[in-house]
Amino acid sequence: MKIAFYDTKEYDRIYFDKIAPQYGFDIIYYESRLNASTAVLADGCDAICIFVSDNADKETIDKLSEYGIKVILLRCAGYDNVDLKACEEKNITVLRVPSYSPTAVAEYASALMLTLNRRIHKAYMRTREFNFKINGLMGVTLRGRTAGIIGTGKIGKIMVEILKGYGMEVLANDLYPDENLDVEYTSLDDLFNRSDVITIHCPLTKDTKYLINKNSISKMKDGVILINTSRGALVDTDALIDGLVANKFRGVALDVYEEEDKYFFEDKSQEIIKDTDLIKLMAYPNVIVTSHQAFFTDESMEAIAQVTCDNLKEFEQGLEMKNKVSEEYTKK
């Protein structure tokens, strides 16, 4: 089968060129992101492979169908950038990689928590200039404090292990609590009210959009640490900035951002950034923004390539497609 590969980065080629030939797949790499204008690049292909910043809306799906595309391969877990209803209407199968890096993401979220708390990023910048003062770098001891985990899927479960290893009390919230997980499940309101650290590990759906908003922030402790390594639109940016202005947070770490598709994964260092919200966030001394890299480990990239190719093989051979995503799937 022939695959049109969108939003290609150098590291994508390395891992997919290593694995795809074993399946007999022919990949055509494009640096362009998928949208209605670039859908024509898939003409003559059987499948496309896209990432989080690609846009598979209804208009794009209609065009892909005209060009004969049968499969959309998501080399990521999230699928909020794909119009699933339009795909079903055009009989286009959507396949994702649901759990390529749960450990990587949880470890990264933990690293962000420690960095914020102990101001490690600021200490690094100071000592590079031979400034060895420690004023303003004071943290708090995490042992004995309370962490709230929103979402206890594969990533959330590993985060529970990590935070318990720090000696923290762990609260959790999930639509489908895991009775076998050694954690206290509670309501979101209670989690917001009791947690010293809140870390988000749930998918973006119409029900979870702006899960962190003006109301939920008002319920949080003063001096809370907030970490988001899931999807940018889980957090209402305007409400977050208002909270920062009000000195609500000890620290905020964002590996994802509501408007990240305009900036993340690209070098914008020579451009004038016009996103005033992003500029404001970068200006706060207690905010860390990184470019959606929580997943980015050698093991994760290899798993993404492997599972993506396995997904297409299952489709090609008419096998059960365990990673298929549909509108019905999202309601489970």
TAMOVEN-V411755 format. One record per residue. N is the residue number from 0. RES is the residue in one letter. SS is DSSP state (h for helix, s for strand, l for the rest). OMEGA is omega in radians with two decimals (NA if undefined). Layout:
((N	RES	SS	OMEGA) (N	RES	SS	OMEGA))
This chain:
((0	M	l	-3.12) (1	K	s	-3.05) (2	I	s	2.97) (3	A	s	-3.00) (4	F	s	-3.07) (5	Y	l	3.07) (6	D	l	-3.06) (7	T	l	2.98) (8	K	l	-3.09) (9	E	h	-3.11) (10	Y	h	3.06) (11	D	h	-3.13) (12	R	h	-3.08) (13	I	h	-3.04) (14	Y	h	3.14) (15	F	h	3.08) (16	D	h	3.12) (17	K	h	-2.98) (18	I	h	-3.03) (19	A	h	-3.14) (20	P	h	3.12) (21	Q	h	-3.13) (22	Y	h	-3.10) (23	G	l	-3.14) (24	F	l	3.10) (25	D	s	-3.10) (26	I	s	3.01) (27	I	s	-3.05) (28	Y	s	3.05) (29	Y	l	3.06) (30	E	l	-3.13) (31	S	l	3.02) (32	R	l	3.13) (33	L	l	2.95) (34	N	l	-3.09) (35	A	l	-3.11) (36	S	l	-3.08) (37	T	l	-3.14) (38	A	h	-3.13) (39	V	h	3.12) (40	L	h	-3.12) (41	A	h	-3.14) (42	D	l	-3.12) (43	G	l	3.11) (44	C	l	3.10) (45	D	l	-3.04) (46	A	s	2.97) (47	I	s	3.09) (48	C	s	-3.03) (49	I	s	-3.11) (50	F	l	-2.95) (51	V	l	-3.08) (52	S	l	3.09) (53	D	l	-3.06) (54	N	l	3.12) (55	A	s	3.12) (56	D	l	-3.04) (57	K	h	-3.14) (58	E	h	3.13) (59	T	h	3.13) (60	I	h	3.12) (61	D	h	-3.14) (62	K	h	3.12) (63	L	h	3.11) (64	S	h	3.10) (65	E	h	-3.12) (66	Y	l	3.04) (67	G	l	3.14) (68	I	l	-3.12) (69	K	l	-3.02) (70	V	s	2.94) (71	I	s	3.12) (72	L	s	3.06) (73	L	s	3.10) (74	R	l	-3.13) (75	C	l	-3.14) (76	A	l	-3.08) (77	G	l	-3.13) (78	Y	l	-3.10) (79	D	l	3.12) (80	N	l	-3.13) (81	V	s	3.06) (82	D	l	-3.04) (83	L	h	3.12) (84	K	h	3.12) (85	A	h	3.12) (86	C	h	-3.14) (87	E	h	3.12) (88	E	h	-3.12) (89	K	l	3.13) (90	N	l	3.07) (91	I	l	-3.12) (92	T	s	3.12) (93	V	s	-3.11) (94	L	s	-3.08) (95	R	l	3.05) (96	V	l	-2.92) (97	P	l	-3.00) (98	S	l	-3.08) (99	Y	l	-3.03) (100	S	l	-3.14) (101	P	h	3.14) (102	T	h	-3.14) (103	A	h	-3.10) (104	V	h	3.14) (105	A	h	3.11) (106	E	h	-3.12) (107	Y	h	3.09) (108	A	h	3.09) (109	S	h	3.13) (110	A	h	3.09) (111	L	h	3.11) (112	M	h	-3.13) (113	L	h	-3.14) (114	T	h	3.11) (115	L	h	-3.04) (116	N	h	-3.05) (117	R	h	3.07) (118	R	l	-3.07) (119	I	h	-3.13) (120	H	h	3.14) (121	K	h	3.09) (122	A	h	3.13) (123	Y	h	-3.12) (124	M	h	3.13) (125	R	h	-3.03) (126	T	h	3.04) (127	R	h	3.09) (128	E	l	3.12) (129	F	l	3.01) (130	N	l	-3.05) (131	F	l	3.04) (132	K	l	3.11) (133	I	l	3.05) (134	N	l	3.12) (135	G	l	-3.11) (136	L	l	-3.05) (137	M	l	3.08) (138	G	l	3.05) (139	V	l	3.09) (140	T	l	-3.08) (141	L	l	3.12) (142	R	l	3.13) (143	G	l	3.10) (144	R	l	-3.01) (145	T	s	3.07) (146	A	s	3.08) (147	G	s	-3.13) (148	I	s	3.11) (149	I	s	-3.09) (150	G	l	-3.12) (151	T	l	2.95) (152	G	l	-3.06) (153	K	h	3.12) (154	I	h	-3.13) (155	G	h	3.13) (156	K	h	3.12) (157	I	h	3.09) (158	M	h	3.06) (159	V	h	3.14) (160	E	h	-3.09) (161	I	h	-3.08) (162	L	h	3.04) (163	K	h	3.09) (164	G	h	3.06) (165	Y	l	-3.12) (166	G	l	3.14) (167	M	l	2.95) (168	E	s	-3.03) (169	V	s	3.00) (170	L	s	3.14) (171	A	s	3.03) (172	N	s	3.11) (173	D	l	3.10) (174	L	l	-3.12) (175	Y	l	-3.10) (176	P	l	3.09) (177	D	l	-3.08) (178	E	l	-3.13) (179	N	l	-3.12) (180	L	l	-3.10) (181	D	l	-3.09) (182	V	l	3.11) (183	E	s	3.04) (184	Y	s	-3.11) (185	T	l	3.12) (186	S	l	3.09) (187	L	h	-3.13) (188	D	h	3.14) (189	D	h	3.11) (190	L	h	3.12) (191	F	h	-3.04) (192	N	h	-2.99) (193	R	h	-2.95) (194	S	l	2.99) (195	D	l	3.08) (196	V	s	3.07) (197	I	s	-3.13) (198	T	s	-2.97) (199	I	s	-3.12) (200	H	l	-3.14) (201	C	l	3.14) (202	P	l	3.05) (203	L	l	3.06) (204	T	l	3.11) (205	K	l	-3.14) (206	D	l	-3.10) (207	T	l	3.10) (208	K	l	-3.11) (209	Y	l	3.03) (210	L	l	3.03) (211	I	s	-3.04) (212	N	l	-3.10) (213	K	h	-3.12) (214	N	h	-3.11) (215	S	h	3.11) (216	I	h	-3.14) (217	S	h	-3.12) (218	K	h	-3.10) (219	M	l	3.02) (220	K	l	2.93) (221	D	l	-3.14) (222	G	l	3.13) (223	V	s	3.01) (224	I	s	-3.13) (225	L	s	-3.11) (226	I	s	3.08) (227	N	s	3.07) (228	T	l	-3.05) (229	S	l	3.11) (230	R	l	-3.03) (231	G	h	-3.04) (232	A	h	2.97) (233	L	h	-3.11) (234	V	s	3.04) (235	D	l	-3.03) (236	T	h	3.14) (237	D	h	3.13) (238	A	h	3.11) (239	L	h	3.13) (240	I	h	3.08) (241	D	h	3.11) (242	G	h	3.09) (243	L	h	3.10) (244	V	h	-3.12) (245	A	l	3.12) (246	N	l	-3.12) (247	K	l	-2.96) (248	F	s	2.91) (249	R	s	3.10) (250	G	s	3.09) (251	V	s	3.09) (252	A	s	-3.12) (253	L	s	2.99) (254	D	l	3.11) (255	V	l	-3.06) (256	Y	l	-3.03) (257	E	l	-3.12) (258	E	l	-2.99) (259	E	h	-3.08) (260	D	h	3.12) (261	K	h	-2.98) (262	Y	l	-2.96) (263	F	l	-3.12) (264	F	l	3.14) (265	E	l	3.07) (266	D	l	-3.14) (267	K	l	-3.01) (268	S	l	-3.13) (269	Q	l	-3.10) (270	E	l	3.03) (271	I	l	-3.14) (272	I	l	-3.07) (273	K	l	3.13) (274	D	l	-3.05) (275	T	h	3.11) (276	D	h	3.11) (277	L	h	3.10) (278	I	h	3.11) (279	K	h	-3.13) (280	L	h	-3.14) (281	M	h	-3.07) (282	A	h	-3.10) (283	Y	l	-3.10) (284	P	l	-3.12) (285	N	l	3.11) (286	V	s	3.02) (287	I	s	3.04) (288	V	s	3.04) (289	T	l	-2.88) (290	S	l	3.05) (291	H	l	-3.07) (292	Q	l	-3.08) (293	A	l	-3.11) (294	F	l	-2.77) (295	F	l	3.01) (296	T	l	3.12) (297	D	h	-3.12) (298	E	h	-3.12) (299	S	h	-3.13) (300	M	h	3.10) (301	E	h	3.12) (302	A	h	3.12) (303	I	h	-3.14) (304	A	h	-3.10) (305	Q	h	-3.09) (306	V	h	3.10) (307	T	h	3.12) (308	C	h	3.07) (309	D	h	3.13) (310	N	h	-3.13) (311	L	h	3.10) (312	K	h	3.12) (313	E	h	3.10) (314	F	h	-3.07) (315	E	h	-3.06) (316	Q	l	3.10) (317	G	l	-3.14) (318	L	l	3.06) (319	E	l	-3.10) (320	M	l	-3.02) (321	K	l	-3.11) (322	N	l	3.12) (323	K	s	3.10) (324	V	s	3.11) (325	S	l	3.10) (326	E	h	3.13) (327	E	h	3.13) (328	Y	h	-3.05) (329	T	h	-3.13) (330	K	l	-3.11) (331	K	l	NA))
